[in-house]
């Protein structure tokens, strides 16, 4: 969002002729633990200070009038006769969230809502989860319904699974709803139990956008999930007690490798070893062993590149360049893959120089001018006050 929050509110007033309430939900970056969430495994995301904003005013009827500054499109939907499924519009994420909340027994009010986002689309920073979560929070709040952040995350995940059609796990919505400033969140995607892990004050989260966009609802993402499910079914022949890849150890997987087609084995191998890496990385972060954390990030990237095959040339180049920079603790791709962003843990005193060095080298090697954000871990979804807020807090 290029303008200030006050300007955003003014735009709403110009379009709808009313004074709105304001809310925002963060995007997220995942430090480690990729493609494990829909396998009931472990992840370590952090909410980031790039946000999706919603300005909302209730209506006396049950109509949702939705407008986005990014798409300059208005969509009107009745909560009493909503569409049955995705219409391949930006507003599907909004409508899906509203409908899943209604299905959960919440009687929502009609509303006019204007959206604006700082989270780059198709970047792997969960712009979809941010708009889902800010929609759900805003609609519940204006209806006078108390917000349970965990239940909100579950409803928004269901919206993306069942209405939009992307078979994502719970991580993105969960961290957008439950993030805490200056912390990452170690999440057990089966139990939804989580532990907040402080990020050292002298560390920055530097996100490098490769400029290669991905579409998370695309077939490759759903195919990876199907391959994991195929692996579970085959392994259940000899490990009948397992429910998901979360239940499989690396030694068990290697012992029964012959049961699995090679591509299925490699997909399962990534998930099983990634779960181990997340738990080891959590211990390293809590004990202050940042070099070990960086090694786990590197191993994660290699596993995503070779076993899960969701990296791409541009992501690999960005990680290679970043790894050579002074002050870098670790670098890896983050998000669903096939483009998007890398996450880099960088010493605070080296972050600006990192940005100045990486951008021209990446442009030289790929012909793409990257966007690089020096970020901090942020709070989850919340109402916005105009006092002291501009259009965001990232350094870019």
Residue, then its C-alpha position, 0 to 999 in steps of 0.5 A: x500500500x503506497x499511501x498512508x492509512x489516513x489516505x486509505x481511509x479517505x479513499x474509502x470515504x470518497x468511494x462509499x460516503x461513510x467513515x470506516x473501521x480499519x483492520x490489517x493482517x500481516x503476510x508471513x515468511x517461513x523460516x523453516x518447515x516448508x510443505x510440512x503443514x499439510x502433512x501434519x508436521x512442524x513449521x516455523x513461520x513469522x508474521x512480517x510487517x507487510x500487511x493487507x488492510x481492510x476498511x469496512x462499514x456495515x450495511x443494513x442488508x446482507x450484501x457484501x460490496x467489495x473493492x480492491x485498490x490493486x485490481x480496481x474492481x468491485x464485486x457484490x455478493x449476497x450472504x443469503x444467496x452466495x456463489x457455490x464455488x470459486x469464480x476465479x476472481x480476486x474476491x474469492x478469498x474474501x467471499x470464501x472467508x465470509x461463507x465459511x464463517x457463516x457455515x460455522x454459525x456466525x450470522x454476519x452483517x452486510x458491509x462495504x469493504x475496501x482492500x489494499x495490500x503491501x504483500x506482493x502477490x504471487x511472492x510466497x508471502x501469503x497475500x491470500x492468507x492475509x486477505x482471508x484473515x483480515x476479512x474474517x476478523x473485520x466481519x466478525x468484529x463489526x457484527x459484534x462477534x468475539x474473535x478466537x484467532x485459532x478458530x478464525x485461522x481454521x475457517x480461513x484455511x477451509x475457505x482456501x481449501x474448499x472455496x478457492x480450491x488450493x489444498x494449503x495447510x494451516x500455517x499461513x492463516x495461523x501465523x497471520x492470526x496469531x503472530x507476535x512481534x519479534x517472535x517466530x512461532x513453532x507450530x505443531x500443525x496436527x495439535x495446533x499447539x505452538x511455542x513463541x520463539x524470540x528472534x534476536x534483536x540484532x537479526x533482521x528478516x530480509x526477504x528477496x522477491x525473485x520477481x518470478x510469480x507463482x500461482x498457489x492454486x496451480x496443479x503442481x502444488x496440489x500434485x505434491x500433496x497427492x504424492x505425499x498422500x500416495x506415500x502414506x497409503x503405500x507405507x500403511x501396508x507395513x506401518x498400519x498405525x501411521x496417519x500422515x508423514x508426520x508419523x514416519x521416521x527417516x529410518x522407517x522411510x529408508x527401510x521401506x523405500x522399495x515400496x515407493x516409486x522414486x518420485x514419491x519417495x523423494x517427496x516423502x523424504x523431504x517432508x520427513x527430514x524437514x520435520x526433523x530440521x524444524x525441531x532441531x532448528x527450534x532448539x538451535x534458536x532457543x540455545x542461541x546457536x545461529x550457525x546451526x540454524x543457518x545450516x538447517x536453512x541450507x539443508x532445507x533449501x537443498x531438499x526443496x530443490x532436489x527432493x520436492x522439486x519446487x525451487x527454480x533457477x531464480x530462487x537458486x541464484x538468489x540463495x547462492x548470491x545471498x550465502x556469499x554475503x557478509x553477515x548472512x546466517x542462513x538463506x533459503x526459498x520460502x513459500x510454496x515455491x516455483x518462484x516467489x521469495x527467499x528468506x535470509x537471516x542477516x545481522x542487523x548491521x549488515x542488512x543494508x549492505x546485503x541489500x545493496x550487494x544482492x540486488x545488482x548481482x541478481x539483476x546481472x545474472x537473471x535480468x530481473x530487478x528484485x524487490x528486497x525488504x528488510x523486515x521485522x516479525x510483527x503482530x497478527x491481525x488487529x484493528x488499526x489506529x491512525x495514530x503513528x501509522x503510515x503505509x507500513x514499516x518495512x525498509x524498502 
